[in-house]
């Protein structure tokens, strides 16, 4: 490392790049190379926080080696897999810069966009989020479901989450200070950064295909993230359960009155066991659905009351990964 570079690295960073890592050994070296080439063109000191989220493919060793070679790199090593949103949170907790840039380490979000985010920050914007103009390499189902999800969230919540955005964004230090006080366990960071307010603006970019490996966000994880977004920023599901109960109660009273009138007239009213079985199955299924919705909100309360830390870091990051 050149002497001048070492001196800059020792300064308090102006920019902190937060990059979660989970089994990215094939592309992590290239990500570091590309990001470093971009950040070296930016005026001001910087740091790169690489958060290993319980990788099992050798990513941790790559992170430790990079930190040994370059003082810009700050390794944060989890004791196990805590999840993408928690990994980003850990990076935010330890970031020292005035501007914090969140970016995935798979090169789908190109580091070349970072100077544009910084330019908007220097104009006075405190949250600069990257808007996906094109989504190269993603299936029709993923593009369609993501688009539908964000439009649904914007309709059922009071928080406007920008469409076609992910976690790739820049946060001002003042925004980060507020976000770091929000310690809920089930986290949806792009919603949280919208909720806090401040001056926000978007920068469009073309999202690339993964450089290597496969997506760490399969359908199951996407559904969990969507559930966290809905239960974290909307009470509409609970209100639907309440209103449905009122509607069903009203129908049952009307049904009872009509049945009473037919009984007084000694005429049959919807006879047969098929109707009874249908109503039992329908009401039983509806009740189970609403109990499940209530259970999701109760489980969030339960998680919050445990008081456990969001994550645990290794004090000795050189311990080898378990295969």
C-alpha contacts under 8 A as a table, 3 or more apart, distances in Angstrom:
res1	aa1	res2	aa2	distance
1	X	5	X	6.71
1	X	6	X	6.80
1	X	69	X	7.89
1	X	70	X	7.42
2	X	5	X	5.29
2	X	6	X	6.41
3	X	6	X	5.15
3	X	7	X	6.40
4	X	7	X	5.20
4	X	8	X	6.43
5	X	8	X	5.21
5	X	9	X	6.20
6	X	9	X	5.06
6	X	10	X	6.42
6	X	71	X	7.20
7	X	10	X	5.30
7	X	11	X	6.88
8	X	11	X	5.41
8	X	45	X	5.74
9	X	12	X	7.82
9	X	13	X	7.53
9	X	45	X	6.28
9	X	46	X	6.97
9	X	47	X	7.48
9	X	71	X	6.08
9	X	72	X	5.63
10	X	71	X	7.71
11	X	45	X	6.44
12	X	45	X	6.87
12	X	46	X	7.94
12	X	96	X	7.10
12	X	97	X	7.12
13	X	16	X	6.67
13	X	44	X	7.31
13	X	45	X	4.56
13	X	46	X	4.52
13	X	47	X	6.08
13	X	96	X	6.32
13	X	97	X	4.89
13	X	98	X	7.48
14	X	44	X	6.04
14	X	45	X	5.41
14	X	46	X	5.71
14	X	96	X	7.70
14	X	97	X	4.45
14	X	98	X	5.03
14	X	99	X	6.29
15	X	44	X	7.51
15	X	45	X	6.58
15	X	46	X	4.59
15	X	47	X	6.41
15	X	96	X	7.89
15	X	97	X	4.70
15	X	98	X	6.05
15	X	99	X	4.98
15	X	100	X	5.86
15	X	101	X	7.28
16	X	46	X	5.77
16	X	47	X	4.98
16	X	48	X	5.98
16	X	49	X	7.13
16	X	95	X	5.72
16	X	96	X	6.45
16	X	97	X	4.90
16	X	98	X	7.56
16	X	99	X	6.29
16	X	100	X	4.72
16	X	101	X	6.08
17	X	46	X	7.61
17	X	47	X	6.16
17	X	48	X	4.76
17	X	49	X	5.99
17	X	95	X	7.96
17	X	100	X	5.88
17	X	101	X	4.68
17	X	102	X	5.98
17	X	103	X	7.22
18	X	48	X	6.23
18	X	49	X	4.95
18	X	50	X	6.49
18	X	51	X	7.74
18	X	88	X	6.66
18	X	91	X	5.40
18	X	92	X	6.96
18	X	95	X	7.59
18	X	100	X	7.07
18	X	101	X	5.97
18	X	102	X	4.80
18	X	103	X	6.25
19	X	48	X	7.43
19	X	49	X	6.12
19	X	50	X	5.17
19	X	51	X	6.34
19	X	88	X	7.00
19	X	91	X	7.47
19	X	102	X	6.20
19	X	103	X	5.28
19	X	104	X	5.29
19	X	105	X	5.67
20	X	50	X	5.90
20	X	51	X	4.71
20	X	52	X	6.33
20	X	53	X	6.88
20	X	84	X	6.66
20	X	87	X	5.61
20	X	88	X	5.90
20	X	91	X	7.80
20	X	103	X	7.72
20	X	104	X	6.08
20	X	105	X	6.47
21	X	24	X	6.26
21	X	50	X	6.62
21	X	51	X	5.63
21	X	52	X	4.86
21	X	53	X	5.87
21	X	55	X	7.46
21	X	59	X	7.49
21	X	104	X	7.54
21	X	105	X	6.16
22	X	52	X	6.07
22	X	53	X	5.26
22	X	54	X	6.62
22	X	55	X	5.00
22	X	59	X	7.32
22	X	216	X	7.60
23	X	55	X	4.85
23	X	56	X	6.29
23	X	57	X	5.46
23	X	58	X	7.37
23	X	59	X	5.82
24	X	27	X	5.66
24	X	28	X	5.57
24	X	57	X	7.62
24	X	59	X	5.93
24	X	105	X	7.48
24	X	106	X	6.98
24	X	212	X	7.74
24	X	213	X	6.87
25	X	28	X	5.35
25	X	29	X	7.54
25	X	57	X	6.36
25	X	58	X	5.95
25	X	59	X	4.56
25	X	62	X	7.14
26	X	29	X	7.45
26	X	212	X	5.94
26	X	213	X	6.72
27	X	30	X	5.35
27	X	31	X	6.19
27	X	105	X	7.94
27	X	106	X	6.55
27	X	211	X	6.18
27	X	212	X	5.46
27	X	213	X	7.56
28	X	31	X	5.01
28	X	32	X	6.23
28	X	59	X	7.40
28	X	62	X	7.60
28	X	105	X	6.63
28	X	106	X	7.27
29	X	32	X	5.22
29	X	33	X	6.21
29	X	62	X	7.62
30	X	33	X	4.96
30	X	34	X	6.11
31	X	34	X	5.28
31	X	35	X	5.97
31	X	105	X	6.11
31	X	106	X	6.92
31	X	107	X	6.16
32	X	35	X	5.18
32	X	36	X	5.89
33	X	36	X	5.32
33	X	37	X	6.26
34	X	37	X	5.23
34	X	38	X	6.40
34	X	111	X	6.95
35	X	38	X	5.14
35	X	39	X	6.11
35	X	111	X	5.53
35	X	112	X	7.74
36	X	39	X	5.10
36	X	40	X	5.90
37	X	40	X	5.39
37	X	41	X	6.86
38	X	41	X	5.52
38	X	42	X	6.98
38	X	111	X	6.70
38	X	112	X	6.20
38	X	114	X	7.83
38	X	115	X	7.91
39	X	42	X	5.10
39	X	46	X	7.23
40	X	43	X	7.63
42	X	115	X	7.04
46	X	72	X	6.69
46	X	97	X	7.36
47	X	72	X	4.60
47	X	73	X	5.98
47	X	74	X	7.05
47	X	97	X	7.82
48	X	72	X	5.82
48	X	73	X	4.75
48	X	74	X	5.93
49	X	73	X	5.96
49	X	74	X	4.68
49	X	75	X	6.01
49	X	76	X	7.03
49	X	91	X	6.13
49	X	95	X	7.35
50	X	63	X	6.78
50	X	73	X	7.07
50	X	74	X	6.23
50	X	75	X	5.23
50	X	76	X	6.12
50	X	91	X	7.61
51	X	75	X	6.22
51	X	76	X	4.65
51	X	77	X	5.86
51	X	78	X	7.38
51	X	87	X	6.05
51	X	88	X	7.60
51	X	90	X	7.46
51	X	91	X	6.63
52	X	55	X	6.21
52	X	59	X	7.29
52	X	60	X	6.05
52	X	63	X	7.78
52	X	75	X	7.72
52	X	76	X	6.23
52	X	77	X	4.87
52	X	78	X	5.91
52	X	87	X	7.56
53	X	77	X	6.91
53	X	78	X	5.52
53	X	80	X	6.52
53	X	81	X	4.86
53	X	82	X	6.28
53	X	83	X	6.62
53	X	84	X	7.27
53	X	87	X	6.18
54	X	77	X	7.47
54	X	78	X	5.68
54	X	79	X	6.29
54	X	80	X	4.27
54	X	81	X	4.15
54	X	82	X	7.39
55	X	58	X	6.97
55	X	59	X	6.05
55	X	60	X	6.51
55	X	80	X	7.87
55	X	81	X	7.25
55	X	321	X	7.34
56	X	59	X	7.20
56	X	60	X	7.99
56	X	321	X	5.76
56	X	322	X	6.10
56	X	323	X	5.65
57	X	321	X	7.64
57	X	323	X	7.11
58	X	61	X	5.45
58	X	62	X	6.61
58	X	321	X	6.69
59	X	62	X	5.11
59	X	63	X	6.27
60	X	63	X	5.09
60	X	64	X	6.27
60	X	77	X	7.22
60	X	317	X	7.76
60	X	320	X	7.84
60	X	321	X	7.07
61	X	64	X	5.10
61	X	65	X	6.11
61	X	318	X	7.08
61	X	320	X	7.19
61	X	321	X	7.91
62	X	65	X	5.10
62	X	66	X	6.11
63	X	66	X	5.13
63	X	67	X	6.22
63	X	75	X	6.27
64	X	67	X	5.12
64	X	68	X	6.29
64	X	75	X	6.41
64	X	317	X	7.01
64	X	318	X	6.78
65	X	68	X	5.06
65	X	69	X	6.30
66	X	69	X	5.11
66	X	70	X	5.95
66	X	73	X	6.61
67	X	70	X	5.26
67	X	71	X	6.03
67	X	72	X	7.32
67	X	73	X	4.76
67	X	74	X	6.09
67	X	75	X	6.41
68	X	71	X	7.01
70	X	73	X	5.84
71	X	74	X	7.36
75	X	317	X	7.85
76	X	90	X	7.89
76	X	91	X	7.68
76	X	313	X	6.69
76	X	314	X	7.77
76	X	317	X	7.76
77	X	313	X	5.47
77	X	314	X	5.58
77	X	317	X	5.89
78	X	81	X	6.88
78	X	82	X	7.61
78	X	311	X	7.07
78	X	312	X	5.75
78	X	313	X	4.54
78	X	314	X	5.87
79	X	312	X	5.95
79	X	313	X	5.78
79	X	314	X	5.66
82	X	86	X	6.13
82	X	87	X	6.97
82	X	310	X	7.97
82	X	311	X	6.48
83	X	86	X	5.46
83	X	87	X	6.20
84	X	87	X	5.05
84	X	88	X	6.31
85	X	88	X	5.19
85	X	89	X	6.23
85	X	187	X	6.26
85	X	188	X	6.96
85	X	189	X	6.86
86	X	89	X	4.84
86	X	90	X	6.23
86	X	187	X	7.43
86	X	310	X	6.68
86	X	311	X	6.95
87	X	90	X	5.14
87	X	91	X	6.48
88	X	91	X	5.13
88	X	92	X	6.26
88	X	102	X	7.38
89	X	92	X	4.97
89	X	93	X	6.15
89	X	180	X	7.88
90	X	93	X	5.03
90	X	94	X	6.46
90	X	311	X	7.44
91	X	94	X	5.31
91	X	95	X	5.92
92	X	95	X	5.20
92	X	100	X	7.53
92	X	176	X	7.17
92	X	180	X	7.33
93	X	180	X	6.59
95	X	100	X	7.09
97	X	100	X	6.23
97	X	173	X	7.18
98	X	172	X	6.17
98	X	173	X	4.86
99	X	170	X	6.52
99	X	171	X	5.68
99	X	172	X	4.76
99	X	173	X	5.70
100	X	170	X	5.44
100	X	171	X	5.06
100	X	172	X	6.40
100	X	173	X	7.05
100	X	176	X	7.78
101	X	114	X	7.73
101	X	168	X	7.31
101	X	169	X	5.72
101	X	170	X	4.34
101	X	171	X	6.42
102	X	167	X	6.41
102	X	168	X	5.18
102	X	169	X	5.46
102	X	170	X	6.39
103	X	109	X	6.63
103	X	111	X	7.87
103	X	167	X	6.85
103	X	168	X	4.82
103	X	169	X	7.10
104	X	107	X	6.84
104	X	108	X	7.39
104	X	109	X	6.54
104	X	168	X	7.23
105	X	108	X	7.90
106	X	109	X	7.49
106	X	210	X	5.74
106	X	211	X	6.19
106	X	212	X	7.22
107	X	110	X	5.44
107	X	111	X	7.41
107	X	208	X	7.16
107	X	209	X	7.71
107	X	210	X	6.08
107	X	211	X	5.95
108	X	207	X	5.58
108	X	208	X	4.47
108	X	209	X	5.43
108	X	210	X	5.23
108	X	211	X	7.21
109	X	168	X	7.03
109	X	207	X	5.65
109	X	208	X	6.57
110	X	113	X	6.00
110	X	114	X	8.00
110	X	207	X	7.18
110	X	208	X	7.21
111	X	114	X	5.47
112	X	115	X	6.78
113	X	116	X	5.46
113	X	117	X	6.68
113	X	205	X	7.22
114	X	117	X	5.05
114	X	118	X	6.24
115	X	118	X	4.97
115	X	119	X	6.08
116	X	119	X	5.03
116	X	120	X	6.47
116	X	203	X	7.34
117	X	120	X	5.35
117	X	121	X	6.34
117	X	128	X	5.91
117	X	129	X	7.60
117	X	130	X	7.80
117	X	169	X	7.38
117	X	170	X	6.35
117	X	203	X	6.97
118	X	121	X	4.92
118	X	122	X	6.20
118	X	170	X	7.47
119	X	122	X	5.18
119	X	123	X	6.47
120	X	123	X	4.99
120	X	124	X	6.80
120	X	125	X	5.97
120	X	128	X	6.83
120	X	201	X	7.90
121	X	124	X	5.30
121	X	125	X	4.76
121	X	126	X	6.05
121	X	127	X	7.44
121	X	128	X	6.81
121	X	170	X	7.75
121	X	172	X	7.58
122	X	125	X	7.12
124	X	199	X	7.76
125	X	128	X	6.60
125	X	198	X	7.98
125	X	199	X	5.11
125	X	200	X	5.71
125	X	201	X	6.78
126	X	170	X	7.78
126	X	171	X	5.97
126	X	172	X	4.88
126	X	174	X	7.95
126	X	175	X	6.92
126	X	198	X	6.22
126	X	199	X	5.31
126	X	200	X	6.02
127	X	169	X	7.19
127	X	170	X	5.74
127	X	171	X	4.87
127	X	172	X	6.37
127	X	175	X	7.57
127	X	193	X	7.77
127	X	198	X	7.09
127	X	199	X	6.30
127	X	200	X	4.61
127	X	201	X	6.56
128	X	169	X	5.55
128	X	170	X	5.04
128	X	171	X	6.70
128	X	200	X	5.76
128	X	201	X	5.14
128	X	202	X	5.59
128	X	203	X	7.06
129	X	165	X	7.12
129	X	167	X	7.77
129	X	168	X	6.37
129	X	169	X	4.18
129	X	170	X	6.33
129	X	200	X	7.60
129	X	201	X	6.43
129	X	202	X	4.83
129	X	203	X	6.30
130	X	165	X	6.16
130	X	166	X	7.39
130	X	168	X	5.79
130	X	169	X	5.63
130	X	202	X	5.57
130	X	203	X	4.88
130	X	204	X	5.78
130	X	205	X	6.73
131	X	162	X	7.97
131	X	163	X	7.46
131	X	164	X	5.70
131	X	165	X	4.89
131	X	166	X	7.72
131	X	202	X	6.01
131	X	203	X	5.70
131	X	204	X	4.56
131	X	205	X	6.16
132	X	135	X	6.58
132	X	164	X	5.45
132	X	165	X	6.00
132	X	204	X	5.95
132	X	205	X	5.47
132	X	206	X	5.83
132	X	207	X	6.06
133	X	164	X	7.77
133	X	204	X	5.86
133	X	205	X	5.50
133	X	206	X	5.25
133	X	207	X	7.29
134	X	205	X	7.22
134	X	206	X	4.64
134	X	207	X	5.72
135	X	138	X	6.04
135	X	143	X	7.55
135	X	206	X	6.42
135	X	207	X	4.86
135	X	208	X	6.49
135	X	209	X	7.80
136	X	206	X	7.53
136	X	207	X	5.86
136	X	208	X	5.01
136	X	209	X	5.32
137	X	208	X	6.94
137	X	209	X	4.79
137	X	210	X	7.66
138	X	142	X	6.40
138	X	143	X	6.64
138	X	209	X	7.46
139	X	142	X	5.28
139	X	143	X	6.33
140	X	143	X	5.24
140	X	144	X	6.00
141	X	144	X	5.17
141	X	145	X	5.88
142	X	145	X	5.22
142	X	146	X	5.94
143	X	146	X	5.31
143	X	147	X	6.16
144	X	147	X	5.17
144	X	148	X	6.14
145	X	148	X	5.09
145	X	149	X	5.99
146	X	149	X	5.08
146	X	150	X	6.39
146	X	164	X	7.57
147	X	150	X	5.56
147	X	151	X	6.40
147	X	163	X	7.32
147	X	164	X	6.59
148	X	151	X	5.26
148	X	152	X	6.09
149	X	152	X	5.07
149	X	153	X	6.18
149	X	226	X	7.49
150	X	153	X	5.06
150	X	154	X	6.22
150	X	161	X	7.21
150	X	162	X	7.81
150	X	163	X	5.85
150	X	164	X	7.30
151	X	154	X	5.20
151	X	155	X	6.39
151	X	163	X	7.07
152	X	155	X	5.17
152	X	156	X	6.34
153	X	156	X	5.38
153	X	157	X	5.94
153	X	161	X	7.55
153	X	229	X	7.74
153	X	230	X	6.88
154	X	157	X	5.67
154	X	158	X	7.32
154	X	159	X	6.77
154	X	160	X	5.51
154	X	161	X	6.33
155	X	158	X	7.95
156	X	234	X	6.51
156	X	236	X	6.61
157	X	160	X	7.45
157	X	233	X	6.12
157	X	234	X	5.21
157	X	236	X	7.99
158	X	233	X	7.84
158	X	234	X	7.83
159	X	191	X	7.44
159	X	194	X	6.75
159	X	195	X	5.84
159	X	233	X	7.34
160	X	194	X	6.69
160	X	195	X	7.76
161	X	190	X	7.25
161	X	191	X	5.98
161	X	194	X	5.91
162	X	165	X	6.21
165	X	168	X	7.55
166	X	169	X	7.95
166	X	190	X	6.68
167	X	189	X	7.08
167	X	190	X	5.77
171	X	175	X	6.10
171	X	176	X	6.26
172	X	175	X	5.27
172	X	176	X	6.27
173	X	176	X	4.94
173	X	177	X	6.15
174	X	177	X	5.18
174	X	178	X	6.63
175	X	178	X	5.29
175	X	179	X	6.28
175	X	193	X	7.88
175	X	196	X	7.56
175	X	198	X	7.47
176	X	179	X	4.97
176	X	180	X	5.99
177	X	180	X	5.27
177	X	181	X	6.78
178	X	181	X	5.44
178	X	182	X	7.10
178	X	196	X	7.57
179	X	182	X	5.30
179	X	192	X	7.30
179	X	193	X	7.17
179	X	196	X	7.64
180	X	183	X	6.87
183	X	310	X	7.82
184	X	187	X	6.25
184	X	304	X	6.57
185	X	300	X	7.86
185	X	303	X	6.67
185	X	304	X	6.38
185	X	310	X	6.44
186	X	228	X	6.02
186	X	232	X	7.73
186	X	300	X	7.14
187	X	228	X	6.63
187	X	229	X	7.82
187	X	232	X	7.86
188	X	191	X	5.55
188	X	192	X	6.28
188	X	225	X	6.94
188	X	228	X	6.38
188	X	229	X	5.71
188	X	232	X	7.67
189	X	192	X	4.83
189	X	193	X	6.04
190	X	193	X	5.27
190	X	194	X	6.39
191	X	194	X	5.14
191	X	195	X	6.10
191	X	229	X	7.08
191	X	233	X	7.74
192	X	195	X	4.94
192	X	196	X	6.43
193	X	196	X	5.58
193	X	197	X	7.21
194	X	197	X	5.75
197	X	200	X	7.56
210	X	213	X	7.05
210	X	214	X	7.29
210	X	215	X	7.77
215	X	218	X	6.69
217	X	220	X	7.70
217	X	221	X	5.52
217	X	222	X	6.09
218	X	221	X	5.53
218	X	222	X	6.27
219	X	222	X	5.00
219	X	223	X	6.14
220	X	223	X	5.20
220	X	224	X	6.37
221	X	224	X	4.98
221	X	225	X	6.18
222	X	225	X	5.12
222	X	226	X	6.14
223	X	226	X	4.98
223	X	227	X	6.10
224	X	227	X	5.02
224	X	228	X	6.20
225	X	228	X	5.06
225	X	229	X	6.22
226	X	229	X	5.02
226	X	230	X	6.25
227	X	230	X	5.17
227	X	231	X	6.03
228	X	231	X	5.35
228	X	232	X	5.56
229	X	232	X	5.16
229	X	233	X	6.00
229	X	234	X	7.99
230	X	233	X	5.51
230	X	234	X	5.45
230	X	235	X	7.91
231	X	234	X	5.60
231	X	235	X	6.70
231	X	296	X	7.53
231	X	297	X	6.55
234	X	237	X	7.55
235	X	238	X	5.49
235	X	239	X	6.44
236	X	239	X	4.88
236	X	240	X	6.05
237	X	240	X	5.05
237	X	241	X	6.37
237	X	293	X	6.80
238	X	241	X	5.13
238	X	242	X	6.33
238	X	290	X	7.89
238	X	293	X	6.94
238	X	294	X	6.74
239	X	242	X	4.97
239	X	243	X	6.08
240	X	243	X	5.13
240	X	244	X	5.90
241	X	244	X	5.18
241	X	245	X	6.21
241	X	290	X	5.72
242	X	245	X	5.20
242	X	246	X	6.49
243	X	246	X	5.06
243	X	247	X	6.24
244	X	247	X	5.04
244	X	248	X	6.07
245	X	248	X	5.19
245	X	249	X	6.02
246	X	249	X	5.11
246	X	250	X	6.17
247	X	250	X	5.11
247	X	251	X	6.25
248	X	251	X	5.07
248	X	252	X	6.08
249	X	252	X	5.08
249	X	253	X	6.32
250	X	253	X	5.24
250	X	254	X	6.33
251	X	254	X	5.06
251	X	255	X	5.97
252	X	255	X	4.93
252	X	256	X	6.11
253	X	256	X	5.06
253	X	257	X	6.24
254	X	257	X	5.15
254	X	258	X	6.16
255	X	258	X	5.22
255	X	259	X	6.04
256	X	259	X	5.09
256	X	260	X	6.08
257	X	260	X	5.04
257	X	261	X	6.30
258	X	261	X	5.13
258	X	262	X	6.31
259	X	262	X	5.17
259	X	263	X	6.11
259	X	269	X	6.21
260	X	263	X	5.02
260	X	264	X	6.25
261	X	264	X	5.16
261	X	265	X	6.35
262	X	265	X	4.99
262	X	266	X	6.05
262	X	267	X	5.25
262	X	268	X	6.61
262	X	269	X	6.24
263	X	266	X	4.82
263	X	267	X	6.03
263	X	268	X	7.20
263	X	269	X	7.80
264	X	267	X	7.78
268	X	271	X	6.38
270	X	275	X	7.60
271	X	275	X	7.69
272	X	275	X	6.27
272	X	276	X	7.31
273	X	276	X	5.07
273	X	277	X	6.18
274	X	277	X	5.19
274	X	278	X	6.13
275	X	278	X	5.07
275	X	279	X	6.14
276	X	279	X	5.24
276	X	280	X	6.17
277	X	280	X	5.14
277	X	281	X	6.17
278	X	281	X	5.24
278	X	282	X	5.99
279	X	282	X	5.05
279	X	283	X	5.91
280	X	283	X	5.35
280	X	284	X	5.82
281	X	284	X	5.06
281	X	285	X	5.96
282	X	285	X	5.26
282	X	286	X	6.12
283	X	286	X	5.02
283	X	287	X	5.98
284	X	287	X	5.13
284	X	288	X	6.18
285	X	288	X	5.11
285	X	289	X	6.17
286	X	289	X	5.07
286	X	290	X	6.28
287	X	290	X	5.24
287	X	291	X	6.07
288	X	291	X	5.04
288	X	292	X	6.13
289	X	292	X	5.09
289	X	293	X	6.38
290	X	293	X	4.98
290	X	294	X	6.22
291	X	294	X	5.12
291	X	295	X	5.96
292	X	295	X	4.82
292	X	296	X	6.30
293	X	296	X	5.27
293	X	297	X	6.82
294	X	297	X	5.35
294	X	298	X	6.24
295	X	298	X	4.93
295	X	299	X	5.95
296	X	299	X	5.13
296	X	300	X	6.49
297	X	300	X	5.20
297	X	301	X	6.56
298	X	301	X	5.05
298	X	302	X	6.18
299	X	302	X	4.87
299	X	303	X	6.15
300	X	303	X	5.15
300	X	304	X	6.31
301	X	304	X	5.19
301	X	305	X	6.31
302	X	305	X	5.27
302	X	306	X	6.58
303	X	306	X	5.55
303	X	307	X	7.69
304	X	307	X	6.16
309	X	312	X	7.11
314	X	317	X	5.66
316	X	319	X	6.30
